[in-house]
Amino acid sequence: MKIAKEILFWVIALFLALVCLRSGLMKMPGMSGEQFWIRDFERWGYPDWFRIVVGVCELIACALLLFPRVAAYGAFIFAVIMLGAIFTHATHGESPRLPFNFLLLALSAIVFFARLPYF
């Protein structure tokens, strides 16, 4: 049972790390997909530097999620990003984007609490 739980936590953490990696890289200057994020951050009223800060935070979360001793930190960082995303989408009439953000928030909470003893 303990091994199955550990495997489940690893699967969730790896999934979140991949989401963070993809999303973080797409927000970086010169990456394909950057124009999508430039357009969205502008439409939401956020400055362009904020897009890069969010992307860097996602990349940091990605790296931290890969190491159990610091995975809670990565999950916490990503949970904060997801709370911001949920707020942004909810206040800009983008409700179709919310379910995935809530899923990512819930998965981040699972990893956070699962790795909390290492925190």
C-alpha positions in Angstrom: 0.0 0.0 0.0 2.8 2.4 0.9 4.5 1.7 -2.4 1.3 2.4 -4.4 0.8 5.7 -2.6 4.4 6.7 -3.3 4.0 5.8 -7.0 0.8 7.8 -7.1 2.5 10.9 -5.6 5.3 10.5 -8.1 2.9 10.3 -11.0 1.0 13.4 -9.9 4.3 15.3 -9.2 5.7 14.4 -12.6 2.5 15.4 -14.4 2.5 18.8 -12.6 6.2 19.2 -13.4 5.5 18.6 -17.1 2.7 21.1 -17.0 4.9 23.6 -15.3 7.7 23.0 -17.8 5.5 23.4 -20.9 3.7 26.5 -19.5 6.9 28.1 -18.2 8.8 27.6 -21.4 6.0 29.0 -23.5 6.1 32.2 -21.5 9.8 32.8 -22.1 11.0 35.2 -24.7 11.8 33.7 -28.1 9.8 30.5 -27.4 7.0 29.3 -29.7 3.8 30.0 -28.0 5.1 33.2 -26.5 2.8 35.3 -28.7 -0.3 33.5 -27.3 0.8 34.4 -23.7 1.8 38.0 -24.7 -1.7 38.5 -26.1 -3.4 37.0 -23.1 -1.4 38.9 -20.5 -2.0 42.1 -22.4 -5.7 41.4 -22.6 -5.9 40.7 -18.9 -4.1 44.0 -18.2 -0.9 42.6 -16.8 2.5 44.0 -17.7 4.7 41.9 -20.0 7.4 41.5 -17.3 4.7 39.7 -15.2 4.4 37.0 -17.9 8.1 36.3 -17.6 8.0 36.2 -13.7 5.1 33.7 -13.9 7.1 31.6 -16.4 10.2 31.6 -14.3 8.1 30.6 -11.2 6.6 27.8 -13.2 10.1 26.6 -14.2 11.3 26.8 -10.6 8.2 24.8 -9.5 9.0 22.2 -12.2 12.5 21.6 -10.8 11.4 21.5 -7.2 8.6 19.0 -7.9 11.2 16.5 -9.0 12.8 16.2 -5.6 10.7 14.8 -2.7 12.5 16.9 -0.1 11.5 20.2 -1.8 8.4 19.1 -3.8 6.2 20.8 -1.2 7.8 24.1 -2.1 7.2 23.5 -5.8 3.6 22.4 -5.2 3.1 25.6 -3.1 4.5 27.8 -5.8 2.4 26.2 -8.5 -0.7 26.4 -6.3 -0.2 30.1 -5.9 0.1 30.4 -9.7 -3.1 28.4 -10.1 -4.9 30.7 -7.6 -3.9 33.6 -9.7 -5.0 31.9 -12.9 -8.3 31.0 -11.4 -8.8 34.6 -10.3 -7.8 35.9 -13.7 -10.0 33.6 -15.7 -13.0 34.1 -13.4 -12.8 37.9 -13.6 -12.4 37.9 -17.4 -15.3 35.6 -18.3 -13.1 32.7 -19.2 -15.0 30.0 -17.3 -14.1 27.2 -19.8 -10.5 27.5 -18.6 -11.4 27.1 -14.9 -11.9 23.3 -14.5 -8.3 22.5 -15.6 -6.9 25.2 -13.2 -9.0 23.8 -10.4 -7.6 20.3 -11.2 -4.0 21.5 -11.2 -4.7 23.4 -7.9 -6.1 20.2 -6.3 -3.2 18.1 -7.6 -0.8 20.7 -6.2 -2.5 20.5 -2.8 -2.1 16.7 -2.8 1.6 16.9 -3.5 2.0 19.7 -1.0 0.4 17.7 1.8 2.0 14.4 0.8 5.5 15.9 0.9 4.8 18.2 3.9 6.9 16.0 6.3 9.9 17.0 4.3 8.9 20.7 4.4 
